[in-house]
Amino acid sequence: MRFRFKSCDLLLILCLVLPFRNAGSTESAFAPRKHARSRSERRLSPEVILPAFLKKTTTHAEEQPSSDASVASEETHGWPSFLGPTGDGKSPETGILTEWPEDGLEVVWQKQVGEGYGIGAVSQGRYFHFDRHGDQARLTCMSASTGAAQWTFEYATSYTDRYGYDGGPRCSPIVDDDRVYLYGAEGMLHCLRVEDGGVVWKVDTCAEFGVVQNFFGVGSNPVVFKELLLVMVGGSPAESEPQSPWLLDRIAGNGTAVVAFDKRSGEVAYKTGDELASYASLKLAEINGRWWCFAFARGGLFAFDPSNGKIDFHYPWRGRMLESVNASVPVVVKDEVFLSETYGPGASLLRVRTGGCDVIWKDELRSRQRRFQAHWSTPIYHNGYLYGCSGRHKQNAELRCIHWETGKLAWSVPKLARTSLLYVDGHFVCLGEYGVLLLFRASPEGFQLVAESLLRDKDGKLLLDYPCWAAPILAGGLLYVRGKGRVVCLRLIPPTP
């Protein structure tokens, strides 16, 4: 297997995470001690990467799923697709536990799962989990409250990652009424019945639109817009097929950056854009009385009318290195759009208008300082500030809060490795890539830790193994988190008496 040590972050890079101490600063609630590294400190393990205060608090899993665990308000409180019901990583639910028990949040159920990186979707009392077992991609529909399987759907997949990542799905299921949509790492797009998993329609997007295998497979979540399913495809003309997988910078687009399908029949409604695909999911937003779709594709952002595919503008934004990817979803507030990547240019804030956009601020290429460098985790906006993980590698990643309109840093916390967020009830649930679960207040006044937990079974073994790269989701008071080979369901909101 070929590894490119300087050009991609597919290796587990050894790093040191020192013990933390509270610095009492609004810029950083923690400060590392300055001392020489020992060889033993360089080992990557969850025990090394955790701050000392987290090692005391663990959550113990039950051997069997809880029976008849209730899910409150299933009709109104679900998580039907990536980034939730509002597409911004924010939950409308309230009443969360802010004082976690000494032994951690209650584990409602937990399941061993196959390969993949995405979290599931919750709708209509069901949890839909998309993964891979051997040479089969699999969607499992289970009870959201007990984890009991109701049905499974499988199809053959031969996807092999060129950089050594696993071959499972990168995308989450999308549930829309009585249909659930899947987009696999190999490019297969399926529409299934929610009731029993029966196939309604399917499209091999790679074969149909001439997609050259991307760096890490297919990983941009589709979105539903009215009667359309919008999918980032990014096909190429046959003559641009590179002779080597390391020459992906030499291929061109063929007008299929985004393909809109009739969500009921699978027929193509339109195709738009000459960009190639990236890993950032499409973002829908209503601005000044009209709908927009923002596609953060391989070469940058393009904006279009989701009803017909008409493009308003293209804004180049990409790192110079070959394997650089755009993976963080654009964040939209009113008529402003925030972009961020971690391989080069950093972040930019745009004001959009019909036919174009204006730059409010952006990181300067000549400067070594970047206001925000989102990797795959999408930051979350709240009350004038943006919160999220900035940094490409685990050793330089920081949890940051920046001012939306200026990009000015409000505070940062280093040495938590790479993290993903969920906003709920005035707080952020933060999952670290080694399975550390934090709860902190949504405040620009400094990092204010409220609770913390490390998930373990009754024998003390970690429940969530590295990598935990999917953001937590919340539905009906239940918090779902995923690590390598396992999904764990926790009770974050007590059931209503």
N, C-alpha and C positions, 0 to 999 in steps of 0.2 A: 504494500500500500504506500502510496506516495504522500508525504507530508511536506508542506511548505512552511518552514519554521518562521519566516519573516513576514509572510503575507496573509496569514489567516489565523483566527483565534480558535482553532479546533483542537489544540493541545491543552492538556490540563497544566497550566503554567504554575510552577511552584511559587508560592508567596508566603509572606509572614503576616500573621495577624496578632498584634501584641495585645496584652491586657488593656482594658479601657479604664479611664477615670473621668469623673464628671468635672469638666473644666469650668462650669458655671458661666459659659459664654453664649451669647445669642447667635454667634456664627457657628459654633459647634458645641454640642453638649458633651462630647467626649474628646479627649486628647491622648495620643499614644505616648507611652514612655519612650524615652530615647536611650536605648542600650543596644549593645551588640547582639546580633542574631546568633543563636546556637544552631547546630545542625538539627537537633531534635525539634526546634521551633518551626523549621521549614516544612515539616510534613503537613500535607493537606488532609485534615480530618475535621469532622464537625466539632470535636472537642477543642481543637486549636482555634478554629475560626470564631467560636462563640466568646463574647465578653463574659467575664467571670460571673456577673449577676444572673446570666441566663442559665448557667449550669446547675443552679439550685432548683429551678422550676421545670417540671416535666409534666406531660400529659400522658396518662396510661390508657391504653386501648383495651377494650373488652374483647374477649375471644369470639363472641357471637354478636351479630347485629342486634340492636335493640328492637324489640317487637312493638308494633303499633305506635312507633314514634310519630307524633303529629307534625304536620307541616302547615303553619298558619297561612291563611289567605292565599292559597295556591293560585286562585284565579287572577289575583292582582300582583302577587309577588313571585316573579319567576326570573330566570336568567336565560332567555331563549337563544342567545347568540353571543359571539365574542364581544366583550366589553359591556355586556348587559343590556337591559331594556332601553336605555337611553344612549347607548353606544359611546359612553365616556368613562366607563369604569366606576360609576357612582350608583349606589343602591338607594332607593327611596325608603327603605325600612328603618324603623326606629326601635329603641328599647334594648340596645345591645348591652351585654354584660361588660362593665368596665373594671370590675373587681373580679379577676379570675381566681378560681379556687387554687389552693396550694398545689394540688395534683393536676392542675390545668383544666381546660375546657372539656366538657363531656364528649367522649367519642361515641357518636350515634352508630356509625358503622364504618367499616374499612374493607377494601377489596384489593386483591392483587390484580394488576392489569398488565397489558403487554407494552410493546414499544410505542413511542410517540412522545410529543412534547406539549400538546394542547390540553386544556381543561375541558370538561364536558359542558353540556347545556341542560337547563332545568326548565320544564314546561309541563303543565297539566298533571302535576304530581309525579312526573317521570324524570329520571336522570339519564341522559344520553351520553355514552362514553365511546369515543372513537380511538382505536388503537390497532396494533398489528401483532399477530401471533404467527410466527413462522412465515410462510409465504401467503398468508391471508390477512387482508385488512378487515377489521371487524367493528361494527357498530353494535353496542349492547344497550338495550333499553331496560332500565331497572327502576324499581320504586325509589323515588327520591328520599323517602323517609326511612326505608329499611335496607336498601341496596339489593333487594331480591330481584333476580333477573326475570324479565317478562318475555323478551324475545331477542334474538341476535340476527344480524345480517352480515354476510361475509362475501368478499370477492378476492380473486387472485391478484397479487401484486409482486412485481419483481424489482421494485425500486432499490437501488444500492447507492448509498451516499458516497460521493467521491472523496470526502474529507474525513471519514471515519465516524460520523454521527450515526445514530440508529436509523433504521429504515421506516419508522412509524410515521403517522400523520403529524403534520405541524398545525393544521387548522382544527378549529372546534366545529361541532355540528351547528347547524342553523335551523331552528324550529320555527315554522310559520304556519299557524293554524293546524291543519291536519297533515302537513308535509314536513319532512326533515331532510335537509340537504347536506351532502358530504363532499369534500374536496380533498382528495388524497395526495400524498407526496409525489405520486407518479403522474398526477394530473387527471385522474378519473373523477368525473363529476356525477353524482347520483342524486336523484330525487326519490325518496321513499315515503310510504304511508306511515304515519305516526302509530297507527293502531296495531300494525302487525309486521312492519318492516318490508312490506312488498314493494318491488321496484315499479315506479311510475314511469320514469325515463332516465336515461344515462347518456353521457357524452365523454368520449376520450378526447379531452381538449388538446393534448400533445399531438395526437395523430391528426385530429381534425383541423388544427390551426398551425401546425408546423412548429411546435415549441421545441427549442433546443434545451436540453436539461440544464436548469439553472444551478448555481453554485451548491445549494443545499436542498434541491427539490422544490416542490410547490408549497408555498406557505402563506399566501395572502387570503384571508377569510373573505368569502363573498358576502354581499349584503342584499337584503330584499328591499326593493323600492316599488311600492304599489303592486302591480302585476308582473314586475320584472325581477329577475335574479341577476345582479351585476357581479361579474367575475373578472378578476385580473388574470389575463391569459398570457399575453406577450409573445405571440408567435413570430416566426421569421420565414422569409422565402427560402425555398429549398436550396438555392444556389449559395446561400450564406452559411450553410452548415460548416462549422470549423473542422479542420483536420485533427485538431487536438482539443480536449476539454479545457486546456489551459489558454485557449485563444478566444474566450467568450467576449472579449472586447472588440472582436472583428465581425460580429454578426449584426444584422439590421432588423428592424421591425417590419411587419407587413400589415399594419393597420388594425391589429387585434390586441392592442394593449389592454383594453377592456371589452368584453363581449357581454351584451345584455340578452338573456334568455327569457322567453315566456315561462314564468315559474310553474305553470300548470302543464305545459306540453313539452317544454325543452326546445322549442323552435327559436332560432336566432332572430331577435328583434332588430338589433343593430350592432355594429362594431365601430370602435373609435380609438384613435391614438396610435402612433408609431413607436411608442416606448416599449422596452422589454419589461418583463415582470420583476417585481421586488418582493419583499416579505411584509411590507406594510399593508394592512387591510384597508379597503376602501372606506371613506368617511362621507356620510350623508349629512347635510345641514340645510336648514331653511334660513335664507338671508334676504332681508328686505323684500319679502313677499314671494320669493322664488326658491326652488330647490336647486342645490348644487351637489355635485359629487367630486370629492378630491381624491386623486390617485397619486400616491407618493411612489412613483415607479422607479426603475433602476437609475435613470438619469436625472430624476427630479420630480417636481410636482406638476401635474396638469389638472385643470379644473374644467368640468363640463356639466351640461344640463342632463341629468339622469333620465329624463323622459325621452330624449332623442339622440343623445351623444354629442351634441354640438359643443365644441371646445371653446372655452373662453380665453385661456392663456396657458403658457408653459413656463415654469420657473426652474432653471437648472440648479440642482443641489445634490452633489454626490462627491465622495472621496475619490482621489486620483488612483489609488491602488486597485488592482484588478478585482480582488475579491471583496471590495467594499460593497455593502448592501444598505438599502434603506428599509428599516424594519419597524420603526415606531410609527404608529398611526397619527396623522395630523390632528391637532387639537384645535377646535373651532369655538370661538367666543364672539358672539354678535357677528361682525363682518371681518373679524381678524382670524388668521390661521397661523398656528405655530408649527414649525418643522424642526426636527432634530435628528441627527445621525452621529455616529461615534468614530468614523474612520477618517474624517478630514475636516470639512467646513464647520461642523458643529450645528448651531441653531440659528433660526431666522424667524421673525414675526412679520407677517404680511397683512395688508388691508386689501380685501378683494372687492372688485367691482365688475360689472358686466363688461367683458372684453379685455380685462387686464387686472393688474395688482400693483400695489405700491409697497415698498419696503419700509417698515417702521423701525426695525433695527435688525442687525445680523452680526454674527461673529466675523471678525476680520481674519482672512486667510494668513496674513503675515504675522499675526499675533499667536503666541503659544497658548494664550488663555482662551478658554471656551466657556461661555455662560452655561451651556447645557449640552451634553453629549449623550442622548438616549440611544441605547443599543436596541434590544428587542422589546423592552418594557415601555409601555406608553404612559407618559406622565399625566397627572390629573389636575385640572384647574379647580380652584375653590377660592371665591371671594378675593379676586385680584392677584392671586399667587398660583404658581405652578409647582407641584410636588412630584418627585420621582427620582429614579436612579440615573445617575450620570456617570459614564465611564465604560470603556470597552472591556477591560479585564477585571477579574475579581480583586486583584491587589490594588487597583487604582479607582475602583468604583466608589461613589459617594451617594448617599441619600441627600438630596438637595431640595431647597425651597428657594425659588427666585420670583422676583416681581414681574408680573406679566408684561406690563407696558414698557419696562426698561431693560429687563433681563438682569437686573442687579441682584446679587446673591443676598438672601436674607439669612440663611444658615445652611450648614452642611454637616453631615456625620460621616466620617470615613470608616473604613475597615469593617463594614457589614457585608462585604462581598456584594454581589449583584442582587437586587431586590425588585419585587413587583408589588403594586399597591391595589387596594380596593378602598374606596371612600364610603363610609356609612355613618350616619348619625353623629356628625361633628368630629369624626375620628378617621384615621387610616389604619386598616389592617395591612401589615407589611410582612411578606413572606420572603425570607432569604433563600438563596440557592442551596444552602445546606440544611434547610428545614426549620430554621428559626422563625417563630411567629411572634410578631410584635404588634402592639396597639399603641398608637400615639395620637395626640390631639392635632387637629388641623389648625395650626396657628403659625403665622410668620414670626412670632416673637421668640422662637427657639424650639428646638426639639424637646417635646414634653412627653416622655415615656409614661404610659399608663399601666400597661401589663405586658407580660412576655411569657412564652412557653416554648418548650422543646418537646416534640411529640415522640414518646417512647411506648413500647408495649410493656406488659407487666413484668417482663424479664429484663427490662432496661435497654432493650435494643431499639435503635432509632426506627421510627415508622416511615419517615420520609428520607430516602436516600438522595444524594446528589445525582443529577441536577433537578432542582425544583425551579423550573423556568416559566411555569404558567402562573398568572396572577390568580389569587383566590377569587372565588365567586360566592354570592350569597343569595339564597332563595328560601322564603318561608322560614326565616330564622336560622337556617342551617348553612354553615360555612363549609365549602368544599375546597380541598387543597390536594395538589398532586406532586409527587416526586417520582423518581425512577421506580417503575414497577408497582406503584400503589396509589390509590385514591383514598383519602380519609375525609369523613363527614363529621363535623363538629357542631355542637349547639352553641351559637353565639347569642341568640335571643331566646329567653325562656318562653315556653308556650303559654298562651293566654289561659287562665284558669277557667 
